[in-house]
Structure formats: C-alpha cells, structure tokens
Amino acid sequence: MSGVARPVPGAVTAPAPPARRVRHAVRDGLAVMAFSAATSVGLAMALTLLAGLGK
C-alpha cells in the first residue's frame, strides 16, 4: 500500500467552495473603511467631549 487515500466508489464528495470574486474583496474593503471611519469619528468626538469637560 502506498498510503494514499483513494475515493470510495459511490461516496458523495462535498463540492468545492466557490472562488471569491473581486466584488467580495471590494465589499470587505469598504466595510473595513466604514468601520475605521466610524471608529475615528467616535474617538475624536469622545476626546473633544473630554477636552470640553476639562475647561
């Protein structure tokens, strides 16, 4: 025996997952940019509020 697994006749194999498309990468990139922008604005607002309370 060579140790290589052979498919069993009649066995059902799972289909290969579909390849990711460019639009998925673009959508993920836009989601990261939106999250980053929202986080930056939130942090800037929090710091502005804290600086205003310190006066």
Secondary structure, 3 states (H helix, E strand, C coil): CCCCCCCCCCCCCCCCCCCCCHHHHHHHHHHHHHHHHHHHHHHHHHHHHHHHHCC
